[in-house]
Amino acid sequence: MRSTWKDLEYDTADTLGGKRISRAGNYSESAPDVYIEDFPNFRIDTKRRKNSSALTLYKGVKDKYCHRKNDESIVIIRQHFKKTSLAVIDIKLLAKFMDFVRKNGGQDEFN
């Protein structure tokens, strides 16, 4: 029986068309959790948490604004006095974007 964090790694790899990186018990080795061959610049690390402010914000936006079947919740967050913004989206929506890119020229179109 796998652990819940391993399940998240396998599910993520499956959903995004990649593979889970196994460290074979060597946790001193630093590596992301998932590798996607046709998106080699993506560094995907999974985190399983009981509570997360990003998930709480995501659910709040979804509950407040997403009333139709095809509505998608996307939350943009930025820490005070920082320039980097992050997008929180459902992994299935990310997979749809990645499939669209795959069908329309691949990741090289963005580099």
N, C-alpha and C positions, 0 to 999 in steps of 0.2 A: 504494500500500500504506500502510495506516494504522499508526501506532505502537501499541505495546502499551498505553500510558496512554490513548490516544484510544479504543482498543477497550474498555477498562474503562469509560470515560465513556459510550460508546454502549450497551454491554451493561447498565449500571446504569439508564440512561434507559429502555431497552426493558423491562427486568424490572419497574421500578416504575411504568411507565405515564407517563413524562415525556418531556422532550426534552433533548438535550445543548445546553448554551449554548456557542456558538462566539464566540470573541473575535476572529476573523479576523486573527490575528497581532498584535493589540494586547494584549500581556501586561502592560502597565502598568495596565489596567483590572481592578479587583478584582471578581470575580463567582464564585459557586459553579459547579460543573461541570454540574449537572443541575437543571432546573426542572420541577416537577410542578404543573400548573394547579390541580387540585382539592386540593392540599396546599401552598398558597402560603407557608405559614410554615416549611416544611422547607427548610433550606439544606444541600444535598447536595454534598459535595466528595469526590472519589475520590482515593485514595492507593494507589499500587502500590509494594510493597516486597518485597525479596528475603527479608528476615527481619523479623518483628514479634512482640513479646512477646504481644500480644493474640491473634494467630493461633496462636501456640504454646500458649497457655492454652486456647483454643477447641478445638484438636485434641486436647489432653490430656483435656479433659472428654468430648469425643465418643468417644475411644478407650476411656476408662475406664467410662463410664456408658451410652452409647447402643448397646444391643445389639439392640433390636427395630427393625423397619423404620420405624416412625413416630416413634421417639425423636428429639428435637431437642436439640441442645447450645445452652445459653444461659449465657454467662459474665458475671458482674457484677464489675466492677473499680472500685477506688477507690484513689487515691493517699493515702499517709499524711498526716494532718493536713488533708485536704480534705473538703468536704461533698458534692461532686458525685460520683455514681456513674454508670458507663456500662454499658450492656448490649451485649454482642457476640453477634449472632445472624446466622444465614445470611440472605443477601439474599432468597432465595426465601421464607423464613418472614416476613420483613418485608413482602414483596409480598402474601402471603396476608392478613396483618393489614390492610394498606391496602385490599385488595379487600373485606374484610369491612366496614371502615368505610365504603367507598364505597356498599356495598349496604344499609347500615343507618343512613343519615342524613348521612353525610359528616363532614368534619373539624369543622364548626361545632358538632357535638355535644360536642367536647372543649374548646372555647374558653370 
